[in-house]
């Protein structure tokens, strides 16, 4: 807390007055970083909404990897192995928010119409895409450092190929179970 107070040009008592305790300060930092990532991604989603699906995937995946590369400490805070109840909860909420937004976009492509609530198959595909982004970026940036641009190209290639060649019959059968 002393180091944080020094960095913030504040005092420990002021930090404790404002945040209550170390855990609340940590949770505030986590939530701030989750909000920053969501805003970063959703700005890209708005800008790419009219592109072809493979271009949306490419641009969106690049945005995720770029965020991780330009905000490594924040990305590490959200997605590193260290896990507390707070980090797990913030991470889960963030993943659900991103998944929902991607599912809405997938629903448009699946039905060629806008749906208020994405169907189960759009949600499943979105969850898989979010998994590719998170685990791909985590591996490329935290575990085995790679060029983020090349890693995002590989992730978007994998995702686009998967979407392009999806077997709708299997997808629908899976969801009927």
Order of alpha helices (4+ residues) and beta strands (2+ residues): alpha-alpha-alpha-alpha-alpha-alpha-alpha-alpha-alpha
